[in-house]
Amino acid sequence: MATFAAKMEKSIRYVATIGFFDGVHQGHKCLIRQVRAEAEQRGMKSLVVTFPKHPRQVLAADYQPRLLTTCEEKLRLLRATGVDEIALMPFTRELSMLTAEEFMRTLHVEYGVDVLVIGYDHRFGHNRSEGFDDYVEYGKRMGLDVVLADEYDDGGLHCSSTEVRNALGRGDVDVANDILGYRYFVAGEVVNGFHVGTKIGYPTANLRVADEKLVPRNGVYVVKVGDHVGMLNIGCRPTLDNGSNVSIEVHIIDYDSNLYGSVLTLEFVKYIREERRFDSVDDLKRQLAQDESTARGFVGLL
């Protein structure tokens, strides 16, 4: 498996699909399975073409995305689908101005795409009023077959990256994970915090995550950290008068090694409660004990 950042070898021809694929959720994976099946049937290689940056970042300089996956995370998830190749296509203003036919010709000539599988609601090219029938006609002119993918049966989940973001925005980890087909995760370097957790019996690792990574709504969660279970707090720690700074702090149950400088990946398992101010530190400690009891209920189950 290779990831291509430049143009593909013209001697190899591909069945391909294209998209941003943020989160690589169940709908994306269903589309890619169809690409692989089409490639196998035709005796060709399968290819996913994606972008390293969200197109809106290029078209709107002030757009600050909150993405489900960084580029590296997305590539890792795409590789896990079993697709033969992945091509990173740089998205530019010039590319955004291409017509659908010009864009398809770029895929055909420069990326070796002979068969293009598109999602049932996918649009590309400068004129978004064009649709599948237009793409088929353009393809005929250049020797590129256009295949309409079957719609993913999401069982009423409304499978999309937007729906995952909305679910995480309200702390609905169950729905987000169902759409993704895996536990939503956040990775970050462990950095110095305020060390207050240690003083009250709940030492925490304070994480610094990528700016573009979407962090779920403030609150307390059960998370999986490697082979361990943790209780995670996202928020401003109002009882400790932390101001408006949002911190991401995890207490890993039955684990006390020094983690500073290491990178942790937190998989979201369950939303426990909202963050709130307590009247005293003792009240906070009593609530943390309840949170720990909830989290311990998942030990050995994940």
FIBA-193887 format. One line per 8 residues: number of its first residue (from 1); their letters; for each residue z, y, x of N, C-alpha, C, CB. Coordinates in steps of 0.05 Angstrom, whole numbers, m for minus. Each point is the difference from the previous one (the first is absolute). Glycine has a CB too. Layout:
N
NUM = a = Z,Y,X,Z,Y,X,Z,Y,X,Z,Y,X | ...
***
This chain:
302
1 = matfaakm = 0,m24,17,0,24,m17,0,25,18,24,m25,m37 | m43,42,32,m1,25,15,1,24,m19,m27,m23,36 | 36,45,m26,m1,25,m15,m19,19,15,48,m7,m18 | m68,16,4,m20,17,12,5,29,m6,m34,m37,m3 | 35,54,23,2,29,m4,m27,13,3,48,m2,17 | m68,m12,m9,m27,11,4,m20,m15,m18,12,15,47 | m37,m10,m42,m21,m13,m16,m1,m30,6,m26,42,m1 | 18,m57,m19,0,m29,2,m25,m10,16,25,m3,m43
9 = eksiryva = m23,m21,53,m23,m13,13,m22,m5,m20,30,m21,35 | m54,32,m30,m21,m2,m19,m11,m29,m3,m12,47,10 | 19,m64,9,m10,m28,m2,15,m16,m21,m13,3,49 | 36,7,m58,16,m14,m19,m2,15,m27,32,m18,36 | m37,2,m57,m2,12,m27,24,m8,m17,m51,0,4 | 59,18,m21,25,m3,m14,m1,2,m30,21,18,41 | m3,m32,m54,8,6,m28,24,18,3,m19,m44,m20 | 19,67,7,21,20,5,10,13,m25,m20,8,45
17 = tigffdgv = 43,3,m43,10,19,m20,12,23,15,9,m37,m34 | m5,60,20,10,24,13,21,13,m18,m44,6,24 | 64,6,m11,21,14,m14,22,9,19,m11,m26,m42 | 30,41,31,22,9,17,22,m22,1,m10,48,m13 | 13,m63,m8,18,m23,m1,29,6,8,m40,m27,11 | 50,49,m21,28,6,6,19,m20,m13,m12,49,3 | 28,m62,13,19,m20,m10,m11,m28,0,19,35,m27 | m46,m38,26,m13,m27,m1,15,m16,m22,m14,1,50
25 = hqghkcli = 12,8,m74,14,m13,m23,m16,m23,m11,22,44,m11 | m12,m56,m11,m13,m24,m11,m29,5,m9,46,m14,m15 | m52,38,5,m27,6,m8,m19,1,24,18,25,m39 | m8,m13,61,m16,1,24,m5,m28,10,20,44,12 | 1,m61,m12,m3,m27,11,m19,m17,m17,46,3,19 | m46,2,m46,m18,m14,m17,m29,8,6,35,m1,m36 | m40,26,41,m27,10,8,m9,m13,26,9,43,m23 | 9,m44,43,m6,m11,26,m6,m30,m2,28,35,22
33 = rqvraeae = m13,m49,m39,m5,m29,m4,m29,m4,m10,49,m8,m10 | m58,26,m7,m27,m2,m11,m21,6,22,16,13,m45 | m9,5,63,m18,6,23,m2,m25,17,12,49,m1 | 10,m61,7,0,m24,17,m15,m23,m13,44,14,19 | m41,m17,m45,m14,m22,m14,m30,5,0,40,m7,m29 | m48,32,25,m28,7,0,m12,m4,28,8,34,m37 | 7,m27,57,m10,m4,28,m3,m30,6,23,43,14 | m3,m59,m23,m2,m29,6,m24,m12,m15,50,m2,6
41 = qrgmkslv = m55,11,m30,m22,m11,m16,m27,7,13,28,4,m41 | m29,19,53,m26,10,12,m2,m7,30,0,37,m33 | 21,m49,44,m1,m7,29,2,25,17,m26,m40,m11 | 41,60,2,2,25,15,29,5,8,m40,19,m24 | 45,3,38,27,8,7,11,20,m21,m10,m7,49 | 36,7,m52,13,19,m19,11,24,15,12,m38,m31 | m14,61,18,8,25,13,14,19,m19,m39,m5,31 | 60,17,m23,13,21,m15,m3,26,16,34,m32,m21
49 = vtfpkhpr = m45,53,8,m3,26,12,21,18,m12,m51,m6,8 | 67,19,9,21,17,m10,1,25,18,26,m39,m18 | m8,57,11,2,26,14,28,2,14,m32,22,m33 | 33,m11,57,26,3,13,17,21,m12,m22,m15,41 | 10,36,m54,14,21,m13,m8,2,m29,4,25,44 | 14,m16,m61,m7,4,m28,m21,22,m1,47,m15,m16 | m69,10,0,m21,20,m2,10,28,m7,m30,m37,m13 | 51,38,m4,10,27,m8,12,15,24,9,m18,m46
57 = qvlaadyq = 1,3,66,10,14,24,m22,15,14,35,m35,5 | m59,25,m6,m23,13,13,m10,23,m17,m13,m43,22 | 12,39,m48,m12,20,m18,20,23,m8,m29,m36,m18 | 55,30,21,20,21,m7,20,0,23,m6,m6,m50 | 5,27,66,17,1,24,29,0,m6,m36,25,23 | 44,m14,m47,28,1,m7,10,m24,m14,m5,49,m3 | m12,m70,0,9,m24,m14,17,m17,18,m42,1,m28 | 66,m7,19,19,m16,15,4,m27,m16,23,41,20
65 = prllttce = m37,m62,m12,1,m25,m15,27,m13,2,m49,m5,7 | 56,m10,m27,22,m18,0,m12,m28,m5,35,35,m16 | m40,m49,37,m15,m25,m1,18,m24,m1,m37,22,24 | 27,m43,m37,15,m25,m1,m1,m15,27,m11,m3,m49 | m10,8,64,m3,m13,26,m11,20,20,m6,m45,m21 | 16,44,46,m13,15,22,m25,m15,6,44,17,19 | m61,m6,m2,m25,m13,7,5,m27,13,m22,45,6 | 41,m46,12,5,m26,14,11,m21,m20,9,25,42
73 = eklrllra = 8,m16,m60,11,m19,m20,m22,m10,m18,44,24,1 | m62,m6,m9,m22,m8,m17,m18,m20,14,1,45,m22 | m7,m40,47,m17,m19,15,13,m27,2,m19,39,26 | 45,m39,m22,14,m26,2,m2,m15,m26,32,20,34 | m29,m6,m56,m2,m13,m26,m28,m9,m7,39,27,m15 | m59,m11,24,m28,m8,m5,m7,m25,17,m11,48,m9 | 21,m49,34,m5,m24,16,11,m25,m13,1,29,41 | 22,m26,m55,13,m23,m12,m16,m11,m24,43,18,15
81 = tgvdeial = m63,m3,m25,m16,m10,m22,m21,m21,9,6,44,m23 | m10,m46,49,m19,m19,11,m28,10,2,28,m35,m19 | m33,61,14,m27,11,3,m8,m2,29,8,32,m39 | m35,m36,43,m9,m4,27,2,25,18,m31,m34,m18 | 24,57,7,0,24,16,11,24,m16,m39,m18,28 | 49,37,m14,8,26,m12,m12,22,16,44,m19,m17 | m57,38,3,m12,23,14,14,25,m9,m44,m23,3 | 53,39,16,12,26,m6,m22,21,1,45,m14,19
89 = mpftrels = m52,25,m42,m20,21,m2,13,27,0,m31,m31,m25 | 26,48,45,12,27,0,m11,16,m24,5,m1,50 | 14,11,m66,m8,16,m23,m2,30,9,22,m33,m33 | m45,45,29,m5,27,8,m11,16,m24,m9,m14,48 | 9,40,m45,m12,17,m21,m30,m6,m4,33,36,11 | m46,m42,12,m28,m7,m2,m4,m26,m16,m8,22,45 | 25,m41,m40,m2,m26,m15,5,5,m30,16,m25,41 | 2,43,m47,7,5,m29,m24,13,m14,48,5,12
97 = mltaeefm = m66,7,2,m23,14,m12,m24,m18,m4,16,42,20 | m15,m67,m10,m22,m18,m3,m3,m8,m29,7,m17,47 | m32,12,m56,m4,m11,m26,8,m30,1,m37,33,m11 | 40,m45,m12,7,m29,m1,m22,m16,15,24,6,m44 | m49,1,40,m22,m14,13,2,3,31,m29,6,m41 | 34,18,50,2,5,29,24,m15,11,m21,45,m6 | 43,m45,m9,24,m15,9,m6,m30,2,30,36,m20 | m43,m46,0,m7,m29,0,m18,m7,24,5,m1,m50
105 = rtlhveyg = m24,20,56,m18,m5,22,16,m1,27,m38,22,m26 | 58,m5,28,17,0,24,14,m27,3,7,50,m5 | 4,m61,m18,12,m26,1,m20,m22,8,33,15,m35 | m57,m13,24,m20,m20,5,m10,1,29,m14,3,m48 | 7,20,58,m12,3,26,20,m1,23,m36,27,m22 | 58,m12,18,19,4,23,23,m21,0,m12,48,m1 | 18,m60,m22,22,m19,m2,m10,m28,m7,30,38,m13 | m55,m42,11,m11,m27,m4,5,m12,m28,6,m6,48
113 = vdvlvigy = m2,23,m68,6,m10,m27,m25,m6,m15,42,27,0 | m45,m53,m8,m23,m8,m16,8,m5,m29,m20,m20,41 | 46,16,m45,10,m5,m27,25,18,m3,m18,m48,m3 | 19,64,m18,22,18,m5,14,m8,m26,m22,38,26 | 47,m46,m24,16,m7,m23,17,24,m7,0,m49,12 | m2,59,m37,15,23,m7,18,m6,m24,m37,30,17 | 60,m16,m18,18,m4,m22,m12,11,m26,38,3,32 | m27,m12,m54,m12,6,m26,1,30,m6,13,m45,m16
121 = dhrfghnr = 5,60,28,3,29,m6,m5,17,25,32,m11,m36 | m44,m1,57,m3,15,25,m24,19,0,20,m39,23 | m16,62,m12,m21,20,3,m1,10,29,5,14,m49 | m28,m9,59,m2,12,26,m24,19,2,23,m40,21 | m25,55,0,m21,19,2,8,27,m12,m34,m37,m2 | 19,58,8,6,27,m8,0,3,m31,m19,17,44 | 0,m30,m56,m3,2,m29,15,m23,m14,m45,23,5 | 69,m17,m15,16,m22,m12,m9,m7,m28,38,16,28
129 = segfddyv = m59,m3,m39,m10,m8,m26,m17,m25,2,1,48,m14 | m10,m56,38,m15,m24,3,18,m24,m2,m33,24,29 | 21,m47,m37,16,m24,m3,m15,m25,9,23,22,m38 | m13,m45,29,m10,m25,10,m30,m4,m2,44,m19,m13 | m56,26,m10,m28,m4,m4,m16,17,21,7,m9,m49 | 3,33,54,m13,17,21,2,m13,27,10,41,m27 | 13,m52,33,4,m13,27,m19,m24,3,48,15,0 | m51,m30,m22,m18,m23,2,m29,9,6,29,m25,m33
137 = eygkrmgl = m37,46,20,m27,11,4,m4,10,29,m3,12,m49 | 23,2,59,m2,10,27,m1,m23,20,25,42,m13 | m9,m63,7,1,m23,18,m27,m14,1,48,m5,m11 | m62,3,m11,m26,m13,m1,m19,14,19,8,m15,m47 | m6,41,49,m19,15,17,4,m6,29,0,36,m34 | 24,m44,42,6,m4,29,6,m29,7,17,47,1 | m19,m65,m20,6,m28,6,29,m6,1,m42,m1,24 | 58,14,m41,29,m4,0,8,m9,m29,8,35,37
145 = dvvladey = 3,m59,m39,9,m10,m26,27,13,m7,m24,m44,7 | 26,53,m32,25,11,m10,12,m18,m21,m16,47,10 | 41,m56,m6,13,m19,m18,24,13,m12,m16,m39,28 | 19,36,m54,24,11,m14,22,m20,0,m29,29,m29 | 52,m22,40,23,m18,1,12,m4,m27,9,14,47 | 2,m37,m52,15,m5,m24,26,17,0,m19,m47,m3 | 26,57,m20,25,15,m2,24,m18,3,m23,33,m30 | 43,m23,45,24,m15,5,16,m2,m26,1,14,49
153 = ddgglhcs = 8,m37,m57,17,m4,m23,29,6,9,m32,m34,m21 | 41,58,15,26,8,10,23,m6,m20,m23,35,26 | 17,m48,m48,21,m7,m19,14,24,m12,6,m41,25 | m21,64,m26,12,24,m11,15,18,19,3,m25,m41 | m4,18,67,15,16,20,m14,26,8,18,m43,17 | m43,45,m25,m16,24,9,m1,2,30,12,24,m43 | m24,m44,55,1,m4,29,m16,22,15,5,m49,m7 | 9,67,20,m12,21,16,21,11,19,m32,12,m37
161 = stevrnal = 22,1,58,18,13,20,16,22,m14,m32,m11,37 | 20,25,m55,14,21,m14,23,m11,m16,m42,27,m3 | 38,m49,m11,22,m12,m15,23,m10,18,m34,m14,m35 | 27,5,59,21,m8,19,16,25,8,m28,m38,17 | 14,60,m11,14,25,7,18,9,m22,m38,13,30 | 28,m14,m55,15,9,m23,25,m18,m3,m41,17,m23 | 38,m43,26,23,m18,m3,21,6,22,m30,m35,m20 | 22,38,44,19,6,22,13,28,m4,m27,m29,31
169 = grgdvdva = 12,47,m44,11,26,m5,22,0,m20,m44,19,10 | 45,m40,m27,22,m3,m19,20,m22,8,m30,17,m36 | 26,m28,60,18,m21,10,m6,m28,m11,34,35,6 | m56,m38,m20,m6,m26,m12,m13,m19,20,m6,23,m45 | 22,m34,62,m9,m17,22,m13,m26,m11,37,18,29 | m27,m28,m51,m11,m25,m12,m29,4,m7,45,m12,m17 | m52,33,3,m28,5,m8,m17,5,25,16,19,m44 | m6,m3,62,m16,6,25,m6,m26,15,22,46,3
177 = ndilgyry = m2,m63,0,m5,m25,15,m18,m19,m15,45,6,20 | m44,m6,m46,m18,m17,m16,m29,9,4,37,m8,m34 | m42,34,34,m27,10,4,m10,m6,28,8,36,m35 | 10,m32,54,m8,m4,28,m4,m29,7,25,41,12 | m9,m58,m24,m1,m28,8,18,m7,24,m46,m2,m19 | 61,21,28,20,m3,21,20,22,m3,m34,m20,32 | 56,18,m17,21,21,m2,m9,26,14,35,m36,m2 | m33,58,m12,m6,26,13,18,3,24,m15,20,m44
185 = fvagevvn = 5,m9,66,15,2,24,m2,28,13,m6,m50,7 | 26,57,7,1,24,16,9,m7,28,9,30,m41 | m23,m22,61,7,m5,28,7,26,14,m29,m42,1 | 48,41,17,7,24,15,18,m6,23,m5,26,m42 | 5,m6,61,17,m2,23,29,7,m7,m40,11,30 | 59,m25,m19,28,6,m4,8,23,18,10,m48,m13 | m1,70,1,7,24,15,30,6,m5,m48,18,m4 | 58,1,20,28,8,m3,5,13,m27,2,6,49
193 = gfhvgtki = 20,m13,m62,7,13,m25,27,14,4,m24,m35,m26 | 39,37,4,26,14,1,24,m18,5,m20,33,m32 | 15,m59,33,21,m20,6,22,0,m20,m11,5,48 | 7,7,m71,21,0,m21,4,m28,m11,m11,48,m11 | m11,m63,8,2,m27,m11,19,m18,15,m47,5,m16 | 46,m2,43,18,m17,16,29,7,m6,m35,m2,36 | 41,27,m40,27,9,m5,11,m10,m26,m9,40,27 | m8,m46,m47,10,m9,m26,m6,m30,m4,m7,46,m18
201 = gyptanlr = 0,m59,40,m3,m30,m2,m27,m10,m7,46,0,m12 | m66,18,11,m27,m9,m6,m20,13,20,13,m5,m49 | m14,m5,73,m18,11,20,m29,m3,m9,33,m11,37 | m48,32,m33,m28,0,m9,m19,6,23,15,14,m45 | m40,m24,41,m22,7,18,m16,21,m14,m2,m46,22 | m2,69,m9,m15,22,m11,m29,m1,9,42,29,m1 | m60,m31,m18,m29,m4,6,m16,26,m1,4,m47,m17 | m22,49,36,m20,22,0,m27,m14,m6,26,30,33
209 = vadeklvp = m39,m23,m56,m25,m13,m8,m23,20,3,25,m30,m31 | m49,19,31,m24,17,2,m1,20,m23,m25,m38,23 | 16,62,m16,0,22,m20,m17,m7,m24,6,32,37 | m28,m47,m33,m17,m5,m23,9,m24,m17,m37,18,27 | 57,m32,m18,9,m24,m15,16,8,m25,1,m26,44 | m7,14,m66,14,6,m25,28,m14,1,m44,4,m25 | 64,12,21,27,m11,m2,8,0,m29,13,18,46 | m3,m40,m57,8,m1,m28,21,21,m8,m10,m49,1
217 = rngvyvvk = 14,51,m26,19,21,m10,27,m4,12,m25,2,m43 | 40,20,44,27,m1,11,17,m20,m16,m4,48,15 | 21,m62,m1,18,m19,m13,8,m22,20,m22,10,m44 | 36,m30,33,10,m22,15,m16,m25,m7,47,21,2 | m55,m36,19,m17,m23,m4,11,m24,15,m40,29,m6 | 33,m53,m4,3,m25,16,m26,m3,16,32,m22,m34 | m30,18,60,m24,m4,16,3,m25,18,m9,50,0 | m14,m60,9,0,m21,19,m8,11,27,m12,m34,m35
225 = vgdhvgml = 28,28,55,m4,10,27,m2,m24,19,25,44,m9 | m49,m53,15,m3,m24,16,12,m24,m16,2,27,43 | 18,m40,m31,13,m23,m13,25,8,m15,m18,m29,35 | 23,55,m36,25,10,m12,m5,15,m26,20,3,46 | 1,1,m61,0,17,m24,14,25,7,m1,m40,m31 | m9,63,20,13,25,5,3,16,m26,m19,0,46 | 36,20,m45,2,20,m21,m9,26,11,39,m25,m22 | m59,37,9,m14,23,10,7,24,m18,m37,m28,19
233 = nigcrptl = 42,51,m6,3,25,m15,m22,19,9,50,m7,m4 | m64,17,m16,m20,21,5,10,25,m15,m39,m33,5 | 44,55,10,9,24,m13,14,19,18,4,m26,m40 | 11,44,27,12,23,14,30,m3,5,m35,29,m20 | 45,m52,13,29,m6,4,18,22,m10,m12,m27,40 | 11,33,m66,14,23,m11,30,0,4,m36,3,m34 | 48,m27,33,29,m1,4,8,10,28,2,m39,m32 | m20,36,51,6,8,28,m12,27,7,1,m48,12
241 = dngsnvsi = m11,63,m33,m11,27,3,m21,1,22,44,18,m15 | m64,m35,12,m21,m2,20,m22,21,m4,9,m49,3 | m6,66,m23,m20,20,m6,m24,m13,m14,15,26,40 | m39,m15,m34,m24,m9,m13,m16,m20,16,m2,43,m23 | 12,m50,47,m15,m19,17,2,m28,m11,9,29,40 | m33,m41,m44,m1,m27,m10,2,m20,23,m28,15,m40 | 46,m34,38,3,m20,21,m6,m27,m11,35,28,24 | m43,m47,m7,m6,m27,m7,19,m17,17,m49,9,m13
249 = evhiidyd = 70,m19,1,21,m14,15,5,m28,m12,21,44,12 | m21,m64,6,4,m27,m10,25,m12,14,m49,m5,m8 | 66,m8,m9,22,m16,11,m8,m29,m2,35,35,m15 | m37,m48,38,m9,m28,0,25,m17,m1,m42,11,27 | 43,m28,m48,23,m16,m5,4,m21,22,m5,8,m50 | 30,m10,60,7,m20,20,m17,3,26,14,m32,m37 | m18,57,45,m16,5,24,12,25,13,m43,m22,m19 | 50,20,45,13,22,13,m11,7,27,40,m12,m25
257 = snlygsvl = m64,3,32,m11,6,26,m11,29,1,m12,m48,6 | 9,59,18,m11,27,4,m30,m1,m5,37,11,33 | m46,6,m51,m29,0,m8,m14,25,9,12,m29,m38 | 1,48,51,m12,25,7,m26,m5,17,45,23,m2 | m66,m9,m7,m25,m2,14,m18,m23,m9,23,20,38 | m12,m38,m53,m17,m22,m10,m14,8,m26,32,m33,20 | m52,17,m28,m15,6,m24,7,m21,m21,m38,21,26 | 47,m12,m49,7,m18,m22,m20,2,m23,49,5,13
265 = tlefvkyi = m54,m27,m26,m16,0,m24,18,m8,m23,m43,m12,26 | 44,29,m47,16,m5,m23,m18,m7,m23,35,33,16 | m30,m57,m28,m15,m9,m23,17,5,m25,m25,m35,27 | 14,49,m46,16,8,m24,2,m23,m20,m15,48,7 | 39,m55,m13,5,m23,m18,9,9,m28,13,m28,40 | 7,46,m41,11,8,m26,11,28,2,11,m48,m10 | m15,64,m11,13,26,m3,27,m5,m13,m45,24,m5 | 66,m13,18,27,m4,m10,9,23,m18,11,m26,41
273 = reerrfds = m13,50,m31,11,23,m15,m11,26,12,42,m26,m11 | m38,48,m3,m8,26,10,21,10,20,m25,10,m43 | 17,8,60,20,13,18,15,21,m16,m30,m9,40 | 56,11,m35,16,20,m14,23,9,17,m14,m20,m45 | 26,42,37,23,11,14,25,m13,m11,m24,44,9 | 42,m53,9,26,m10,m8,22,20,6,m16,m47,9 | 38,45,m24,21,19,3,14,m1,27,6,m2,m49 | m7,m21,62,14,m4,25,m14,m21,17,43,14,m21
281 = vddlkrql = m37,m15,46,m11,m21,18,10,m27,m9,m4,32,38 | 29,m33,m48,11,m26,m9,m16,m10,m24,45,13,16 | m53,5,m34,m16,m9,m23,m27,m10,10,23,34,m30 | m34,m21,50,m26,m9,12,4,m27,12,m14,48,9 | 35,m53,5,5,m26,12,2,m22,m21,23,22,38 | m10,m16,m60,3,m20,m22,m28,m7,m11,46,17,m11 | m63,4,8,m27,m5,m10,m17,m16,20,3,42,m27 | 1,m36,53,m15,m15,20,8,m29,0,m3,42,28
289 = aqdestar = 28,m47,m34,9,m28,m1,m13,m15,m23,44,13,19 | m48,1,m42,m15,m12,m22,m29,m4,7,32,22,m32 | m44,m2,46,m28,m3,9,m3,m24,19,m7,50,m6 | 27,m53,24,m1,m22,18,1,m27,m14,21,29,35 | m4,m30,m56,3,m24,m15,m27,m7,m14,49,9,m7 | m62,11,m3,m27,m4,m12,m20,m10,20,10,36,m33 | m10,m24,56,m19,m7,21,6,m29,10,m5,48,14 | 31,m54,m11,7,m27,10,m10,m22,m20,40,19,23
297 = gfvgll = m44,m12,m47,m11,m19,m19,m28,m10,7,28,22,m35 | m41,m8,53,m27,m7,8,m1,m16,26,m17,41,m24 | 40,m42,38,2,m14,25,m8,m30,m4,36,32,17 | m54,m42,m1,m8,m27,m2,m22,m5,m20,45,m12,13 | m52,33,m29,m21,m3,m20,m27,12,8,36,1,m34 | m36,15,55,m25,15,8,m14,m13,24,21,42,m18
***
